[in-house]
Amino acid sequence: PYPYPLRSPWGPDPKETADHTLRFLQTCLSDPASGWRPPAAVVVEPVQGNGGVIPAPEGFLAGLRSLCDEHGMVLILDEVMSGFHRTGPRFAYEHEPDVRPDILVLGKSLSSGLPLAACVIRHSIGEASPPTTETSTYAGNLVACAAALAAQDVYEAEGLGERAAELGSSFLDRLRSVAQRHAIVGEVRGRGLMVGVELVMPDGSGDPLPRAADASRMAIQRGLLVYPGGHWPNVIAYLPPLIVDERDVAVAVEITDAILSELAAAL
């Protein structure tokens, strides 16, 4: 289970959600009657992407690291969506100190759009696999690799991590201000420039409003690209380029305000 405070059976407090989730995992791993066979690995996103832009609550990844160490499991972090300064730091797991994955999965922003992916592994894991066993026909494409190196230089030289953190904070504040006027918004959340608006029924039940795809179509008609996500799907996800500015953020918020009004009026 992934700690999802808004819909957690243990309540909305992020710390309590993380703690209860970790205790549940510990019980299932330790109790011989749980029905769980010993897992080889745990695969997790530091910020759940397609699931609805759900950042792991503080302490969860560190607790997961400890569980993996205790039970001999490999910790695999998927940073395909959240990596390379999308949330501020180079990788989203770096929001928590002392968390280090055994395997790190990368892509997308790695090469700034050119087709390239990578798995970064601990030396001890690499030693367990004979040379030449990890290969494919198009592995190590020179143009894509050159683009990746150039992209890393730009990320650092232009301070795009700091920019994502600052603009992301402004974006969240603006969206939360707008959300107060719309009963169909259950939560605005995110890290850096990885932001989500969760849609709920306006009757106060908190039940999901699965209209993210409609919101995406409305946004495109107004010149804004958003991503329909979430478990139902009921989350409008924003993953803008790291070079956006405050004017772009303001326009995105204005369009979102109009979309929310239109969605509510259609219910």
N, C-alpha and C positions, 0 to 999 in steps of 0.2 A: 504493500500500500504506500501511496505517496501522500505526504502531509498536505492537506488541502483545507486550510482553516475555515473558509467560508462554508464548506459542506462536510466538515469533519464530524463523525459521531461523538467525538470527545469535546466538542464546543469550538467556538471561533478564536480562542486565544492561540496565537501562533506557537508560543513556547510550549503550552500544554499539548497542543496538537503534535508537535515534534516529539515531545517526551513520551506521550502515549503510543505514538507510532513506533518508536524505537523499543519500548517495552513489549509491545505486541510482537515485533520481529524477534526480540530476544526470547520470548516465550516459545514461539513457533520453532526457533532454531534449537532450543535447549530441551524442550519436552519431547521425549521419544514417542509419545502418543499423539503428537500434533499432526502426523501424516506427512510432514515435510521430510523429504530426503535431503541429505547435506548438499546445499547448492555449491556449484563450482565458482559462481561469480554473481555479483549484483551490478546491474546496469541501471544508471539513473541520470536524469538531466538535472543540473543545478537549478535551472529554471525550466520547468516543464513547458515545452513549446506548443505543439499541436494540441496538447491537453488543456490549453487555456491560459498560457503565460502565468504560471504559478511558481513564484520563487520558493525554493526550499527555505523554511523558517530557519532563523539563526540557531545553530547548534545541531541541526539535523545531519548535515554532511559529516561533521566531526564525530557524531555518534555512530553514524553508519561506518565510518572509517574504523572506529574501535570495534564494532561488531564483526567487520570483515577480518580484522587482525585476530580477534578472539576465536573465530570459527574457521579460519583458514580459507577465506573466500577472497577472490580477486575483485577489487573495486574498479569498475569501468564507468567513467564519466563521459557522457555524450554532450559535447560542446559544439556540435555542428551548427546549431542556431544561435547559441549564446556566446560563442567564442570570439576572440579578437576584438575586444573592447566594446562589444554590443552593450554590455551592462556597466561599462566603466573600466575595470581592470582588464588585462589581456584575456583572462578566463574568468567565468562567473564563479567558479569554485573558490577563487581568491578573495571573495568577500569574507570567507571564514579563514582565520589563520590556522596554520598547521594541518591543513587538509591537503593530502597528496594522493592522486589516483595511482593505480597500478597500470591502467591503460587509459589513454585519453583519445577520444575519437573527434576528429576535426574535419571541416569541409567548408563549403560556401565562402565565407569571408576570408578563409585561409589564402585564397588567390584572387579575392575581390571580383568574383564572378566567373573566372575561367574554370573549366572542369578539373578539379583537383580535390582529393581527400587524403587524409593521413591518419594513421594510428601510432601514437607515441606510447612506447612501452618501457617499463622498468628493465634495467639490464638483466636482472635475474630471470625475468620472463623471456626475454630475448634469447638468453643462453639455452633455454629449454627447447628451443626450436632450431633445427639444423639450418644452415645457410641455404639460400635459394628456395626455401619452401614457401615464402611469402612473395608471390610475384603474379603479374598478369600481363597481358599483351601490351596494354597501354600504360603500364606503370612508369612513373618518372618522366612524363612528357616534358620536354625541355622548355617549351614555350609556357606551359602552365606553371612549371617550377620557377621560371624567371619572373612571371607575374606575381607569384607568391612572395618572392624575395623583395620585389619592388613594393608590394602592398605593405609588408612589414615596415619598410623604411618610411612610407607615408604615414602609417599609423603613429609611429614614434615622432617623426619630424613635425607633424602638424598637431600633435597633442590630442588626437581624436578620442582617446580614452577619457581624458579630463572633460572634453567637450560633451561626450555622451553622458557622463555623470551629471554635469551641470544642466544640460538641456533636458535630460530625462526627469530630473527633479522638478524643473519648471513645467514640463509637460504633465506630470502627475498632478501637480498643484492645480493647474488650469482645468484639467479634466474633472478632478474632484469637485471643484467649484461649480462646474456646469452640472455635474451629476446630481447635486443637491436639488436641482429643479426637475428631475426626471425620476418618477417612481419605478421605471423599468430598469434602473441601474442598481444592481446589487452590490457591486464592488468595483473600484478602480485600483489596479495593482500593477507592479512591475519593478524592474531594476534598470536603471539607465534608459537607453532607447529601446527597451523591450517592454512594451506596455500592453495591458489588456483591460477591456471594459466588459464586465460580465452582466448579461441581460437576465432579468427576472420578471416574473409575472407582477403586474402592478397592484395585485390585491393584498400585498403584505405577506404572502405565504413564503416568499423566497424561492418558489419553484422556478426552475429554469424556463426561460423564454427562448425557444430555439429559432431565433430569427437572425443569426449572425450572417448567414448567406444573403438574406435580403438587405441587411445593412451594407454588406460589401458591394452589392450591385448599386445601391443608392449612392454610395461613396464614389464609385467609379464614374457615375453620371455627373458628379460634381467635381471631378478631377483629383480625387484622393484614392490611393490604393491602400486597402486594409485587408487583413487576413481573417477569414471566418474560421474560428477554432472552438475549443472547448469540448467537454465530454458529450454534449447533447446535439448539436453544437450551439452554443449561446454566448460566445465570447468574441468581441471585436478586438483583433490583435493589431498592434502597430509596431512595425519594424522598419522605421525610415532609414535612409542613408545617414551615415554618421556626419555628413557635411551639411545637414539641414541647419537652419538658423531659427531665431526666435520668431521671425515672421512666418516661416513655414509651420512652426508649432501653433501659432495663433490661428492660421488658416485651417489647420487640421482640427483644432478644437471647435472653431466656428462651424465647420461642416458637420462634425460629430453632433453638435447641439441640434442642428437642423434635422439630421437623420433620426436622432432619438425622438424628436417631436413627431416626425412622420410615422415612425414605427408605432408609437403610442396611440396616435390618432387612428391607425388602422385596426386596432384591437377591438 
